[in-house]
Amino acid sequence: MHHFKALALAALVLVGGCRQEAAPAPDYRPGEAGTVDHALCLLGFTAVPVREISTGHHLVQAAINGRRGEFVLDTGANMTVIDTAHLANFGLSPNSGSIGGAVSIGGGGQARRLSIDSFTVGGTPVRQDRVVTSDLGQLLTTLSRVAGIEVNGIVGQDVLKEHRAIIDVARPMLYLIEADEDPAPVPAEQCVGARGAGS
């Protein structure tokens, strides 16, 4: 949420009618010494491929309550948000949870905090049992049209901070540390055939 909604809408106006072809997945090489993949793997990070669309936004696949969806990575949003219109896709009800407010540069609105049973990003388990729901309407409608796939919400700083996220925007690739601890060296053999992107 936050500044994302207002700024993204302005950027999307220029490319809203353009549809994006899927780019090939980046080559993930954790077993090759001297690569970023190898260095981050040795520190315990898992790679999650992300998809860049023509607006410059990055999409990542996530699963909430075991149900998959597409989400925008948003380093400016302090919470992960599911658009209210997509709650049923994840087995959630718009009438559950506690009511609160949501504030962004574009204005304010109503939000609810909902309990969830499970959450993964690109197959990596996320240590989180709540998400926020709010109306992201026009923003997600436009992003979905550009991406050629339905976008369900935003993955925000709550997930990115908790898992010490590193985003390589040039490839594009997201790296998350699954363990609830500071990155620490792991045995080199663990990174040969490591799980993550492309597996």
VOBA-1610 file (N, C-alpha, C; in pm, whole numbers, padded with zeros to 5 digits, always signed):
BEGIN
Met+00083-00117+00000Met+00000+00000+00000Met+00088+00124+00000His+00083+00205+00102His+00160+00327+00118His+00170+00405-00013His+00290+00443-00054His+00306+00524-00174His+00286+00444-00300Phe+00284+00312-00289Phe+00279+00223-00406Phe+00159+00252-00494Lys+00040+00262-00432Lys-00084+00273-00509Lys-00086+00399-00593Ala-00053+00514-00534Ala-00059+00640-00607Ala+00046+00648-00717Leu+00170+00611-00685Leu+00277+00621-00784Leu+00262+00518-00894Ala+00220+00399-00858Ala+00206+00293-00958Ala+00096+00328-01056Leu-00013+00385-01009Leu-00121+00420-01101Leu-00076+00523-01203Ala+00004+00619-01160Ala+00053+00719-01254Ala+00141+00655-01361Ala+00227+00563-01320Ala+00315+00496-01415Ala+00238+00403-01508Leu+00133+00342-01456Leu+00058+00244-01535Leu-00027+00307-01643Val-00063+00432-01627Val-00146+00498-01727Val-00080+00492-01865Leu+00051+00504-01868Leu+00123+00506-01996Leu+00129+00370-02063Val+00125+00263-01985Val+00142+00131-02044Val+00024+00039-02017Gly-00086+00093-01969Gly-00199+00012-01929Gly-00253-00078-02038Gly-00244-00038-02164Gly-00298-00119-02271Gly-00198-00218-02327Cys-00074-00215-02280Cys+00029-00304-02332Cys+00027-00436-02258Arg+00036-00544-02331Arg+00042-00676-02268Arg+00184-00729-02279Gln+00231-00792-02177Gln+00370-00835-02168Gln+00385-00983-02197Glu+00485-01018-02278Glu+00519-01158-02299Glu+00606-01205-02183Ala+00590-01330-02144Ala+00667-01386-02033Ala+00814-01400-02072Ala+00903-01351-01986Ala+01047-01364-02008Ala+01091-01500-01956Pro+01199-01555-02013Pro+01247-01683-01963Pro+01297-01670-01819Ala+01283-01778-01743Ala+01329-01777-01604Ala+01480-01761-01600Pro+01532-01684-01504Pro+01678-01667-01494Pro+01746-01799-01460Asp+01868-01813-01506Asp+01947-01932-01480Asp+01999-01926-01337Tyr+01964-02026-01256Tyr+02004-02029-01116Tyr+02122-02124-01101Arg+02238-02072-01051Arg+02362-02150-01047Arg+02426-02149-00907Pro+02360-02210-00808Pro+02417-02207-00672Pro+02543-02290-00658Gly+02566-02386-00748Gly+02684-02471-00738Gly+02806-02414-00808Glu+02791-02298-00874Glu+02902-02239-00950Glu+02970-02130-00868Ala+03090-02159-00821Ala+03165-02062-00740Ala+03183-01931-00816Gly+03177-01821-00743Gly+03197-01690-00803Gly+03067-01624-00848Thr+02955-01694-00837Thr+02827-01634-00874Thr+02756-01580-00750Val+02666-01485-00772Val+02585-01433-00662Val+02502-01546-00602Asp+02450-01634-00689Asp+02370-01747-00641Asp+02449-01832-00542His+02575-01861-00575His+02659-01944-00490His+02686-01875-00356Ala+02723-01748-00362Ala+02754-01673-00240Ala+02634-01667-00147Leu+02515-01639-00201Leu+02397-01629-00117Leu+02351-01765-00068Cys+02369-01867-00150Cys+02335-02003-00107Cys+02420-02042+00013Leu+02550-02009+00009Leu+02640-02041+00121Leu+02598-01972+00250Leu+02523-01862+00238Leu+02474-01791+00356Leu+02334-01839+00397Gly+02280-01937+00325Gly+02152-01994+00363Gly+02030-01937+00292Phe+02052-01857+00187Phe+01940-01798+00114Phe+01887-01894+00007Thr+01757-01888-00016Thr+01690-01962-00122Thr+01650-01863-00230Ala+01667-01900-00356Ala+01631-01813-00467Ala+01486-01836-00508Val+01417-01726-00534Val+01279-01729-00582Val+01273-01645-00710Pro+01242-01706-00825Pro+01235-01626-00947Pro+01117-01530-00942Val+01138-01411-00993Val+01031-01313-01005Val+01018-01273-01150Arg+00905-01219-01183Arg+00877-01181-01321Arg+00863-01029-01330Glu+00945-00967-01413Glu+00934-00822-01433Glu+00838-00796-01548Ile+00746-00701-01526Ile+00655-00662-01634Ile+00694-00525-01686Ser+00631-00484-01793Ser+00676-00364-01865Ser+00665-00236-01784Thr+00589-00235-01675Thr+00581-00118-01588Thr+00702-00106-01497Gly+00786-00213-01492Gly+00899-00216-01400Gly+00866-00285-01269His+00740-00322-01247His+00702-00395-01126His+00745-00540-01138His+00766-00602-01022His+00806-00742-01017His+00697-00825-00951Leu+00662-00936-01016Leu+00560-01027-00965Leu+00625-01153-00912Val+00569-01205-00805Val+00618-01330-00746Val+00498-01419-00716Gln+00517-01549-00730Gln+00410-01641-00698Gln+00416-01674-00549Ala+00302-01667-00484Ala+00293-01700-00342Ala+00173-01791-00322Ala+00172-01863-00212Ala+00058-01947-00176Ala+00016-01914-00034Ile-00111-01885-00018Ile-00169-01857+00113Ile-00276-01963+00137Asn-00268-02029+00252Asn-00359-02140+00282Asn-00353-02248+00174Gly-00236-02266+00115Gly-00216-02369+00014Gly-00268-02333-00124Arg-00316-02211-00144Arg-00371-02169-00273Arg-00282-02063-00336Arg-00243-02087-00459Arg-00146-02000-00526Arg-00208-01875-00587Gly-00124-01771-00592Gly-00164-01647-00656Gly-00041-01567-00695Glu-00062-01461-00771Glu+00046-01372-00813Glu+00039-01245-00729Phe+00156-01200-00682Phe+00164-01082-00597Phe+00274-00990-00649Val+00256-00860-00625Val+00357-00760-00659Val+00451-00746-00541Leu+00582-00746-00567Leu+00679-00714-00462Leu+00677-00563-00443Asp+00655-00519-00321Asp+00650-00375-00295Asp+00728-00342-00169Thr+00851-00292-00188Thr+00936-00258-00074Thr+00885-00135+00000Gly+00791-00061-00059Gly+00736+00057+00007Gly+00611+00028+00088Ala+00558-00092+00079Ala+00439-00129+00156Ala+00484-00197+00284Asn+00433-00152+00398Asn+00480-00212+00523Asn+00413-00345+00554Met+00304-00380+00485Met+00233-00505+00509Met+00203-00576+00378Thr+00188-00707+00387Thr+00140-00787+00275Thr-00011-00772+00270Val-00063-00743+00150Val-00205-00713+00134Val-00265-00802+00025Ile-00379-00861+00056Ile-00459-00932-00044Ile-00575-00840-00081Asp-00596-00822-00211Asp-00709-00741-00255Asp-00838-00807-00207Thr-00929-00728-00154Thr-01054-00780-00099Thr-01130-00866-00201Ala-01124-00828-00327Ala-01197-00902-00430Ala-01141-01042-00453His-01020-01069-00403His-00955-01199-00427His-00948-01287-00302Leu-01011-01247-00194Leu-01002-01323-00069Leu-01049-01468-00084Ala-01159-01488-00156Ala-01214-01623-00171Ala-01114-01716-00239Asn-01026-01661-00325Asn-00923-01743-00391Asn-00834-01813-00289Phe-00824-01756-00168Phe-00735-01808-00065Phe-00812-01864+00054Gly-00943-01888+00035Gly-01025-01945+00140Gly-01049-01851+00256Leu-01048-01719+00230Leu-01067-01619+00334Leu-01198-01544+00314Ser-01253-01496+00424Ser-01379-01423+00419Ser-01355-01274+00444Pro-01424-01187+00367Pro-01408-01043+00387Pro-01467-00994+00518Asn-01547-01075+00585Asn-01612-01033+00710Asn-01542-01083+00835Ser-01427-01149+00817Ser-01353-01197+00934Ser-01241-01099+00967Gly-01175-01120+01078Gly-01060-01037+01115Gly-01100-00906+01178Ser-00998-00832+01222Ser-01020-00704+01290Ser-01011-00589+01190Ile-01098-00491+01209Ile-01105-00375+01118Ile-01006-00268+01162Gly-00943-00206+01064Gly-00851-00096+01090Gly-00848-00003+00970Gly-00751+00082+00966Gly-00737+00176+00857Gly-00612+00149+00775Ala-00616+00194+00651Ala-00500+00184+00563Ala-00471+00323+00509Val-00344+00362+00512Val-00307+00496+00467Val-00202+00484+00358Ser-00222+00557+00249Ser-00122+00564+00142Ser-00115+00707+00094Ile-00021+00736+00009Ile-00010+00871-00045Ile-00138+00907-00121Gly-00202+00804-00179Gly-00325+00827-00255Gly-00446+00849-00167Gly-00434+00833-00035Gly-00548+00852+00054Gly-00559+00740+00155Gly-00676+00731+00216Gly-00698+00630+00318Gly-00814+00540+00281Gly-00829+00433+00357Gly-00938+00341+00333Gly-00947+00241+00446Gln-01041+00149+00434Gln-01060+00047+00536Gln-00973-00074+00506Ala-00925-00135+00611Ala-00845-00257+00599Ala-00885-00352+00709Arg-00862-00481+00686Arg-00886-00583+00788Arg-00761-00668+00800Arg-00733-00710+00921Arg-00622-00801+00947Arg-00680-00940+00963Leu-00632-01035+00881Leu-00688-01169+00878Leu-00585-01274+00921Ser-00631-01377+00991Ser-00546-01490+01026Ser-00537-01585+00907Ile-00419-01643+00886Ile-00399-01741+00779Ile-00334-01865+00838Asp-00350-01978+00769Asp-00293-02104+00816Asp-00151-02126+00766Ser-00124-02083+00642Ser+00010-02104+00585Ser+00038-01999+00479Phe+00167-01976+00455Phe+00209-01873+00359Phe+00345-01915+00305Thr+00358-01925+00175Thr+00487-01949+00112Thr+00506-01849-00001Val+00630-01813-00025Val+00666-01728-00140Val+00763-01808-00224Gly+00721-01843-00345Gly+00805-01924-00432Gly+00844-02056-00369Gly+00759-02111-00285Gly+00787-02237-00218Gly+00860-02224-00086Thr+00910-02105-00053Thr+00980-02082+00074Thr+00878-02048+00182Pro+00874-02125+00292Pro+00778-02096+00400Pro+00804-01959+00461Val+00695-01887+00486Val+00701-01753+00545Val+00652-01762+00688Arg+00728-01701+00781Arg+00691-01701+00923Arg+00591-01589+00949Gln+00468-01614+00911Gln+00366-01512+00928Gln+00230-01579+00936Asp+00147-01536+01030Asp+00015-01597+01042Asp-00098-01497+01021Arg-00064-01377+00973Arg-00166-01276+00943Arg-00128-01199+00817Val-00231-01155+00745Val-00215-01064+00632Val-00323-00957+00644Val-00311-00855+00562Val-00410-00747+00558Val-00490-00760+00429Thr-00615-00723+00435Thr-00694-00713+00312Thr-00747-00570+00299Ser-00746-00521+00177Ser-00795-00387+00147Ser-00830-00383-00001Asp-00902-00281-00042Asp-00940-00266-00183Asp-00824-00206-00261Leu-00761-00287-00347Leu-00651-00241-00433Leu-00700-00227-00578Gly-00830-00237-00596Gly-00902-00232-00723Gly-00830-00197-00850Gln-00828-00067-00884Gln-00777-00023-01014Gln-00630-00056-01033Leu-00553-00048-00927Leu-00410-00080-00935Leu-00390-00222-00985Leu-00456-00318-00921Leu-00437-00458-00960Leu-00503-00490-01093Thr-00614-00424-01124Thr-00678-00446-01254Thr-00584-00408-01367Thr-00518-00294-01352Thr-00426-00247-01455Thr-00302-00336-01462Leu-00246-00371-01347Leu-00129-00459-01346Leu-00162-00595-01406Ser-00279-00646-01377Ser-00320-00775-01432Ser-00330-00769-01583Arg-00383-00660-01634Arg-00395-00644-01780Arg-00257-00639-01845Val-00165-00565-01785Val-00029-00555-01838Val+00042-00690-01832Ala+00027-00759-01718Ala+00098-00886-01698Ala+00036-01002-01774Gly-00091-00990-01809Gly-00159-01100-01876Gly-00195-01212-01781Ile-00197-01183-01651Ile-00231-01281-01548Ile-00292-01206-01430Glu-00384-01270-01360Glu-00450-01205-01248Glu-00353-01183-01132Val-00344-01058-01085Val-00259-01022-00972Val-00350-01006-00850Asn-00315-01074-00740Asn-00403-01083-00624Asn-00372-00989-00509Gly-00250-00934-00506Gly-00215-00848-00394Gly-00070-00806-00397Ile-00021-00770-00279Ile+00113-00714-00261Ile+00189-00794-00154Val+00313-00829-00180Val+00403-00881-00076Val+00486-00762-00028Gly+00473-00729+00100Gly+00535-00609+00153Gly+00653-00634+00246Gln+00690-00528+00318Gln+00808-00531+00403Gln+00799-00631+00518Asp+00678-00663+00562Asp+00668-00759+00673Asp+00735-00891+00636Val+00712-00938+00514Val+00775-01062+00466Val+00921-01037+00431Leu+00948-00929+00359Leu+01083-00902+00312Leu+01181-00881+00427Lys+01141-00809+00530Lys+01229-00788+00646Lys+01249-00916+00725Glu+01141-00987+00749Glu+01148-01109+00830Glu+01242-01212+00770His+01250-01215+00637His+01333-01315+00569His+01455-01253+00501Arg+01494-01132+00548Arg+01616-01065+00502Arg+01630-01064+00351Ala+01525-01024+00284Ala+01517-01031+00138Ala+01627-00951+00068Ile+01676-01010-00039Ile+01767-00943-00131Ile+01701-00955-00268Ile+01687-00843-00336Ile+01624-00843-00468Ile+01727-00805-00573Asp+01751-00894-00667Asp+01838-00866-00781Asp+01747-00825-00896Val+01728-00694-00914Val+01631-00646-01013Val+01678-00667-01156Ala+01807-00685-01178Ala+01858-00702-01314Ala+01826-00841-01370Arg+01814-00943-01286Arg+01799-01080-01339Arg+01658-01116-01380Pro+01550-01100-01314Pro+01526-01061-01175Pro+01515-01186-01087Met+01553-01170-00960Met+01552-01281-00865Met+01534-01225-00724Leu+01458-01297-00643Leu+01439-01264-00502Leu+01508-01372-00420Tyr+01583-01332-00319Tyr+01650-01427-00230Tyr+01593-01408-00089Leu+01553-01518-00027Leu+01499-01515+00108Leu+01575-01614+00194Ile+01599-01578+00319Ile+01658-01674+00412Ile+01545-01737+00491Glu+01538-01868+00484Glu+01427-01940+00546Glu+01444-01950+00697Ala+01565-01975+00744Ala+01589-01995+00887Ala+01566-01865+00964Asp+01517-01878+01086Asp+01492-01762+01171Asp+01619-01729+01251Glu+01723-01688+01178Glu+01852-01657+01240Glu+01932-01572+01143Asp+02040-01514+01194Asp+02128-01437+01107Asp+02191-01530+01004Pro+02214-01478+00881Pro+02281-01563+00783Pro+02414-01614+00838Ala+02438-01742+00816Ala+02563-01804+00863Ala+02608-01904+00758Pro+02738-01921+00741Pro+02787-02013+00637Pro+02730-02153+00652Val+02701-02214+00538Val+02656-02353+00535Val+02759-02433+00458Pro+02761-02566+00471Pro+02857-02646+00396Pro+02841-02626+00246Ala+02953-02614+00174Ala+02950-02587+00030Ala+02871-02693-00046Glu+02877-02818-00002Glu+02806-02925-00074Glu+02654-02905-00069Gln+02608-02830+00028Gln+02465-02803+00038Gln+02415-02719-00079Cys+02505-02644-00143Cys+02465-02555-00251Cys+02476-02619-00389Val+02521-02741-00398Val+02523-02812-00525Val+02387-02876-00541Gly+02312-02831-00642Gly+02177-02882-00662Gly+02079-02829-00559Ala+02111-02712-00501Ala+02024-02653-00401Ala+01886-02626-00461Arg+01786-02631-00373Arg+01651-02600-00421Arg+01637-02450-00438Gly+01539-02412-00511Gly+01513-02270-00535Gly+01475-02252-00679Ala+01515-02145-00740Ala+01477-02114-00877Ala+01512-02228-00969Gly+01419-02263-01055Gly+01444-02365-01154Gly+01431-02507-01103Ser+01402-02524-00971Ser+01388-02660-00920Ser+01242-02689-00889
//
